[in-house]
Amino acid sequence: MLHNTSSWQADFTTGFSKTADEIISIIVKQSFEFDDQGNVFEKQPCDAIISSDEHHGDPHKTSLKAANELVPFKRGFEFYGNFSAYPPKGISARVVEVTCKLITHNQKKPEIEKILRITGQRNWKKSLLGTVASDPQILSNTQINYENAFGGINQLKPEQVYGSNPVGRGYKLKSKNAKLQQLPTIELASYFIKRPGKEVPTGGFGAIPLFWSPRSDNIPDIAQPQLMAGKFPYKTPLPDDFYNTAPQDQQTDILFSEGCFFTMSGLLPNLDYRQEVKILLPFDKPVLKHIKEEGMREKLDMQCDTLVIEGDEQSFSLIWRAQIKKSDCGLAPQFSIEKRPKNKVVKTKVLQTKDIT
């Protein structure tokens, strides 16, 4: 049983640790809203925990809309999310840059800093210098997604797919076939495409599906007898980052702590271009206790490993996780989740009870 007396969402999942132990993982999700000045407010009700990947359409043709949050473990801390880019007001902009930064307590430089270059629509065209990109069209509000980033398939050989982004555009495009084909409009600021056939890293802030590289490169070989017996199904231990979902340049080994904040620019409609909003991330570690059969309560340490941002909604969620071996829990494991005493200011507390089998 999982007894939740907080205003947050809580759930659990059973599975295996990276070293093949059967474990129960408890997940707590805290959701917040923020305004244009960076003030943060607890969101009521809290957003539900996502229990499976959700795509925008066909999983083989679209990017992720939401990523599975109900996973056993992650390495370090990561962020991902859904955003739109907003060009300067009153100006016919054709190219803009948008920025996300994660800065930990007492850091002078960001732990993570990522800049994307957003361009109005461009097409390849013939010129005396060969095949070149046309001038960008005037830019409007642009959803940042992988469909408009570099990637996709080889149009002449559809079996050849860009593993890091199968749903993008521009992959294996030969100069003779490039005329009128669209270029990516979302790129990493330091890696933008200059000619057809050139490969560049995919730009974006969104979560990565398990079957995209580099996540797919981390899947160990299946041990069929163990799989059929309901045991740990892999021949080798799982990598530490097996369940990490963010792009690798949005992950850090530094653990989330009090004083971390997140900044972004170019991603909110009401702010001036390049005006940066600073959002201090609340640090309110859930109190998780394992209720033993004899009535004793053992406190389990939770770590926050994920920040999920919904830019257009001006909201974000922090996801906390803890694990315990199933063999240490008895036949009817019970856990309780509550807020720390200093935070007893929430007027409404929701009791959520879930069975653990």
C-alpha positions in Angstrom: 0.0 0.0 0.0 1.2 3.5 -0.8 -0.3 6.2 1.5 0.1 9.7 0.2 -1.0 12.5 2.5 0.7 15.3 0.5 -0.7 17.4 -2.3 1.7 15.8 -4.8 1.2 12.9 -7.1 2.8 9.6 -6.0 3.0 6.1 -7.6 5.3 3.1 -7.7 6.7 0.6 -10.1 8.3 -2.8 -9.7 11.2 -3.9 -11.8 14.9 -4.5 -11.7 17.8 -2.4 -10.6 20.8 -2.0 -12.9 22.5 -4.9 -11.1 19.5 -7.2 -11.5 17.9 -6.9 -8.0 14.1 -6.9 -7.9 13.1 -3.5 -6.6 10.2 -1.3 -5.8 10.6 2.3 -7.0 8.5 5.0 -5.5 8.0 8.2 -7.6 6.7 11.6 -6.4 5.8 14.4 -8.8 5.6 18.0 -7.7 4.1 20.5 -10.2 4.4 24.3 -10.3 3.4 27.3 -12.3 5.5 30.4 -12.9 4.8 34.0 -14.1 6.8 36.3 -16.4 8.9 37.6 -13.4 9.9 34.0 -12.4 7.6 33.8 -9.4 6.7 30.2 -8.6 3.4 28.8 -7.3 2.4 25.3 -6.4 0.1 23.9 -9.0 -3.2 22.5 -7.8 -4.1 19.8 -8.7 -0.6 18.4 -9.4 0.0 17.0 -12.9 -0.5 13.2 -13.2 2.5 11.0 -13.4 3.1 9.8 -17.0 3.2 6.0 -17.0 4.2 5.4 -20.7 5.7 7.3 -23.6 3.2 9.4 -25.5 3.9 10.5 -29.1 2.2 13.2 -31.2 1.0 10.5 -33.6 2.4 7.4 -35.1 5.4 6.5 -32.8 7.6 5.8 -35.9 6.7 9.1 -37.5 6.4 11.6 -34.7 8.4 12.8 -31.7 7.5 12.4 -28.0 4.8 14.6 -26.5 5.4 13.2 -23.0 7.9 10.7 -21.6 7.4 7.8 -19.2 8.1 9.1 -15.7 7.4 5.8 -14.0 10.8 4.2 -14.3 13.0 2.5 -11.7 16.1 4.7 -11.7 18.0 7.5 -13.4 21.5 8.8 -13.3 22.2 12.3 -11.9 19.7 15.0 -13.0 18.2 16.0 -16.3 15.7 18.3 -17.9 13.5 18.2 -21.0 10.3 19.8 -22.1 8.0 21.3 -24.7 8.6 24.9 -25.8 7.8 27.4 -28.5 10.2 30.1 -29.8 8.9 33.7 -29.9 10.6 36.3 -32.3 11.0 39.9 -31.3 7.8 42.0 -31.3 7.3 44.5 -34.1 10.3 43.3 -36.1 10.4 41.1 -39.2 12.9 38.6 -37.7 14.2 35.7 -39.8 16.5 34.1 -37.3 16.5 34.0 -33.5 18.3 32.2 -30.8 16.6 30.7 -27.7 18.4 29.6 -24.5 17.9 27.3 -21.6 20.3 27.2 -18.6 20.5 25.1 -15.4 22.6 26.7 -12.6 23.3 25.0 -9.3 23.8 26.7 -6.0 26.9 28.9 -5.8 27.9 28.2 -9.4 29.2 31.1 -11.5 28.8 29.2 -14.8 25.8 27.2 -15.8 25.9 23.5 -15.2 23.9 23.1 -18.5 23.6 25.8 -21.2 21.9 25.1 -24.5 21.3 27.5 -27.3 19.1 26.7 -30.3 19.0 28.6 -33.6 15.4 29.0 -35.0 15.1 30.0 -38.6 12.2 30.9 -40.9 11.5 28.4 -43.6 14.4 27.9 -46.1 14.7 25.8 -49.2 17.7 24.5 -51.1 18.1 26.2 -54.5 20.6 26.1 -57.4 23.1 28.9 -57.8 26.4 29.6 -59.6 28.1 28.4 -56.4 26.1 25.1 -56.4 23.2 24.2 -54.2 22.7 26.8 -51.5 20.1 27.7 -48.9 17.5 30.4 -49.8 17.1 33.4 -47.5 14.9 32.5 -44.5 11.3 33.6 -44.6 9.9 35.9 -41.9 9.7 34.0 -38.6 6.5 33.5 -36.7 6.0 31.7 -33.3 7.6 28.3 -33.8 7.0 25.1 -31.9 10.3 23.5 -31.1 10.1 19.9 -32.1 12.2 17.2 -33.7 10.1 17.1 -36.9 11.7 20.4 -37.9 15.2 19.5 -36.8 17.9 17.7 -38.7 17.3 14.0 -39.3 14.8 11.8 -41.1 15.3 9.1 -43.8 17.2 8.8 -47.0 14.5 9.6 -49.6 16.2 7.4 -52.2 16.9 4.5 -49.7 14.1 4.6 -47.1 15.7 1.8 -45.1 18.5 4.2 -44.2 17.3 6.2 -41.1 19.1 8.9 -39.0 19.1 7.1 -35.7 19.2 10.2 -33.5 16.1 11.6 -35.1 14.1 9.4 -37.5 11.3 12.0 -37.9 13.5 15.0 -39.0 14.5 16.4 -42.3 17.7 16.7 -44.5 19.3 13.3 -43.9 21.3 11.9 -46.9 20.1 14.6 -49.2 22.2 14.8 -52.4 22.7 18.1 -54.1 21.1 17.0 -57.3 17.9 16.0 -55.5 17.9 18.9 -53.0 16.2 21.7 -55.0 13.1 23.0 -53.3 13.6 20.6 -50.3 13.2 22.3 -47.0 16.1 22.8 -44.6 15.8 22.2 -40.8 14.5 25.3 -39.0 15.6 24.2 -35.6 19.4 23.7 -35.0 22.0 23.8 -32.4 23.5 27.3 -32.5 27.0 26.0 -33.0 26.1 23.3 -35.6 24.0 24.4 -38.5 23.7 22.8 -41.9 25.6 24.6 -44.7 25.2 22.2 -47.7 23.1 19.2 -48.7 24.5 15.8 -47.5 26.2 17.4 -44.4 25.3 15.7 -41.1 24.9 17.8 -38.0 23.7 17.0 -34.5 20.0 17.2 -33.9 18.7 20.3 -32.1 15.9 20.3 -29.6 14.8 20.3 -26.0 12.4 17.4 -26.0 12.6 13.9 -24.6 14.2 11.1 -26.6 12.3 7.8 -27.2 14.1 4.5 -26.2 14.4 3.4 -29.8 16.3 6.5 -30.9 20.1 6.8 -30.6 21.9 7.2 -28.3 19.3 5.5 -26.0 19.0 2.5 -28.3 22.7 2.0 -28.2 22.5 1.4 -24.5 20.2 -1.6 -24.6 22.0 -4.8 -23.6 21.4 -8.1 -25.3 18.3 -10.0 -24.2 18.9 -13.2 -22.2 15.9 -15.2 -23.5 15.8 -17.9 -20.8 15.8 -15.3 -18.1 13.1 -13.3 -19.9 10.9 -16.3 -20.2 11.4 -17.1 -16.5 10.4 -13.5 -15.4 13.9 -12.8 -14.2 16.3 -9.9 -15.1 16.0 -10.1 -18.9 19.5 -8.9 -20.0 22.9 -10.6 -20.4 24.8 -7.7 -18.7 23.9 -5.0 -16.1 22.0 -2.0 -17.3 23.9 1.3 -17.9 23.5 4.0 -15.2 21.6 6.2 -17.7 19.4 3.5 -19.2 16.2 5.3 -18.2 17.5 8.9 -18.8 15.3 10.5 -21.4 16.7 13.9 -22.1 19.3 14.7 -24.8 22.8 14.0 -23.4 23.6 17.8 -23.3 20.7 18.2 -20.9 22.0 15.7 -18.4 24.4 16.2 -15.5 25.9 14.0 -12.8 25.5 16.7 -10.2 22.5 15.9 -7.9 19.6 18.3 -7.6 20.0 20.4 -4.4 18.6 23.5 -2.7 19.4 26.7 -4.6 19.2 25.4 -8.2 17.6 27.6 -10.7 16.6 27.5 -14.3 16.7 30.3 -16.8 15.4 30.7 -20.4 15.1 33.4 -23.0 13.1 33.7 -26.3 10.7 31.1 -25.0 7.9 33.2 -23.4 5.5 35.2 -25.5 5.2 38.2 -23.1 8.9 38.9 -22.6 11.1 41.0 -24.8 13.5 39.1 -27.1 16.6 37.9 -25.1 15.0 39.0 -21.8 15.9 36.2 -19.5 13.5 34.8 -16.8 15.1 33.2 -13.7 13.1 30.5 -12.0 14.3 29.2 -8.6 13.4 25.5 -8.4 11.7 24.7 -5.1 13.6 22.1 -2.9 10.9 20.3 -0.9 12.2 16.7 -0.4 9.2 14.4 0.2 9.3 12.4 3.4 9.1 8.7 2.4 8.8 6.0 5.0 8.8 2.2 4.7 6.2 0.8 7.2 7.5 -2.5 8.4 5.3 -5.4 9.6 6.1 -4.8 13.2 5.0 -1.2 12.9 8.4 0.4 12.7 9.0 3.1 10.1 12.2 3.3 8.1 12.9 6.6 6.3 14.0 6.2 2.7 16.0 8.9 0.9 14.4 10.4 -2.2 16.4 12.1 -4.9 15.0 14.5 -7.5 16.4 13.4 -10.9 14.1 15.1 -13.5 12.8 18.5 -14.4 10.0 18.6 -17.0 9.1 22.0 -18.4 6.0 23.0 -20.3 7.0 26.4 -21.7 3.7 27.4 -23.3 1.8 26.6 -20.2 4.5 28.3 -18.0 4.6 25.3 -15.7 7.1 22.6 -14.7 7.4 19.5 -12.6 10.1 18.0 -10.4 10.2 14.2 -10.1 11.6 12.5 -7.1 12.6 8.8 -6.9 13.6 6.2 -4.3 14.2 2.4 -4.5 14.1 -0.5 -2.1 14.8 -4.1 -2.7 11.6 -6.2 -2.9 13.2 -8.8 -0.6 13.4 -6.2 2.2 9.7 -5.4 2.0 7.8 -8.5 3.1 4.7 -9.9 1.5 2.6 -6.8 1.9 4.9 -3.7 1.5 3.6 -0.4 2.8 4.9 3.1 2.3 3.9 6.6 3.4 4.6 9.9 1.7 4.1 13.3 3.4 5.5 16.8 3.3 8.1 18.0 5.7 6.6 19.7 8.8 7.8 23.2 7.8 5.6 23.0 4.7 2.3 22.4 6.4 0.7 25.4 4.7 -1.2 23.6 2.0 -4.9 23.9 2.8 -6.1 20.8 0.9 -4.4 17.5 1.4 -5.4 14.6 -0.9 -5.2 11.0 0.5 -4.1 8.7 -2.3 -3.8 5.0 -1.5 -2.4 2.5 -4.0 -1.9 -1.3 -3.6 1.6 -2.7 -4.2 1.6 -6.2 -5.5 
